[in-house]
């Protein structure tokens, strides 16, 4: 079982209720075991982080990155976060909002290959 910061529960719930358009669109394709029968969770707390989507069976995290992830500070935060997550034995796939809107099929294929 993965450890998590219980203080993030309310924030995680808030993120699930207020998903961005890109998150909502991607969630529609991940939910209900649509990809190879694998179940995904959304806004999952892992340690002190909240990941966008998590597949426990495959130990796979999918991050949907908006504009803030491309700043110098955002890249550094993501690097630290990914290092922590991979240290736990999990894999991370990152996609941009643009990928969600313009290359959904390609994204789903890459996710399927990673399961």
Helices and strands as residue ranges (DSSP letters): G 6-8, H 9-17, H 21-30, G 31-33, E 41-46, E 49-55, E 60-65, G 67-70, H 72-87, E 91-96, H 97-102, H 104-114
